[in-house]
Amino acid sequence: MIHSDIFYLFLIIALGYLLGNVKIKGFSLDISAILIIALIAGHFGISIPNEFKFFGLALFIYAVGLQAGPGFFETIKEHGLKFNAVAFLLLIGIFLASFGISIYMGLPKDVAEGIFTGAISSAPALAAALEIKGLPNISIAFGVVYPFAIIATVIFVRFLPSILKVDINEEKRSFEERQKCLHPDIITKNFKITNESFKAKAIHKSQIEKLTTTIIERVESKYPTDPSDEDAILHYGDIVRASGTKEQLDNLKIILGDEIEDTYTFHDDMKVYRLLVTNKDIVGKKIGEIKQLKPLHAVITKIRRSGIDIPPYKSLTLMLGDKLYVVAPKKYEKRLIGLIGNDLLRYPAADFLPISFGIVIGIFIGSIPFSIPYLGMVKFSFVGGILITALILGRLGRTGRIVWQLSPHSNSLLKVLGQLIFLATIGTNSGKYLFEAIKNHGWISIVIGLLSILIPLFLSTIIMRRLLKMNLFDIMGVISGAMTSTPSLTMANNITSSDYPSIGYAAVYPFAMVLSIILAQIGAKLI
């Protein structure tokens, strides 16, 4: 077994991780080191069977799609055309520059394709290209350009504040003010009903909630109340605790009367719980569909997702890892926790029925041909079909009893394992041509790759800052997301001492991932 494919596969991965963890002035090759080790191994005659490539690719793409799915459609709607239009222009610019300069310099088109996929540091794009045209020069050019592309993007982001001549603290203040307008915090306040109208007629809690779009969490009244009544009548003199945005609560104050101090003690057994959604029975369900909340007298007051407060609309679909703020009687604590989950370890490590079924559906969709003008008949392909399927299933969350979502740990494991197997396989199968390719057009590939990145980066940055008046944090996030570059996002977060660039990154990453795959397929068709 020491000379088996399995032994060589994991040896390459192990050596790649060792090399990838070596840091020089804070920079490391990271996962790209595995491709480098695999290329060298391939040069010395080691070859992993091609079937491993498709196995790893299926796991990797499916995990990426599931992870991006929940936020893919929302981010496009929320940030509109602006962020994704810039990402589109940036990727199109890199595509045109890669092929234009390469052809002008007399390089083969398969090398140009490798330069493009390496310049955008996209393993899925490389996979899409190799599926259509499995030429070794594509992988070799990718492996040569990839590390330098990562370095160039990280350095560009690092010096972006100096290039734009902006003050990071001032940009941070401006960004925070805008975020508060877009996503106001959901807060809690106490009120005493002093409006005389509540004496004249019966006004139900639901009427006030509908009118103000607030959530009334607790009511303390001197009048007899039925604890099982979900829509109690509010009386003059009642003490009410409600949650909502500042504007919503200001409107509520006008209707109810006086605001009282937040330290008021309610004389009931209600308690505020902060619970993580980990129970697969409610993952992917809309809040209005969770009928078990009613007998527990539980009220969801807000949802915290990706650092943003979300109002608990009945049509909102719960996602794995959402943090729910729930008010419920203390006596129902165990039943409430059992309903929500609140324990990532309880969620199945990986349910391979939906994983397998989802990949099968994706392969089927990818095999359906359709026509594009000037390109003829094309397919979403193995990669595109699985990615589109995973995006949709990740967005749905569940279908009947089938839960498509995975826990964050399972998703991460699936994604990394698939990527490692894919990189090791393509590296060994392309390595036999490594030194010949570097000798023929290695350094020129690196130069073309860097020019193809830096020129579009500078132009898109000017457009974002001068024409679109975008904040530094948004620019950093959009650049990192469009390049699908986690290292540059890490650099952006480090130099700004915040995770604000992550918002722009998340807004364009799914779109950029899909677009890079489409462009890679178009490039392969041109070869």
Disulfide bonds with the S-S distance in Angstrom:
none
